[in-house]
Amino acid sequence: MATTANIHAPLGAATILHVVDAISNFFGAVAEWNETRKTRNLLSELSDAQLDDIGLVRADIAKI
């Protein structure tokens, strides 16, 4: 019969993992926000005809 070892993480390891995950998620969210900000800025520079060519209207920019 096989037995399972009862292995525990070092004290505080789970807390450190949660902190690192939170920091990673924060930086990921900031990077995503910055990408959408840059995309909206670039789309805002296009003319209405150029937006129409790619199937957008000016009101769609705010939804991105």
Helices and strands as residue ranges (DSSP letters): H 13-44, H 48-53, H 58-61
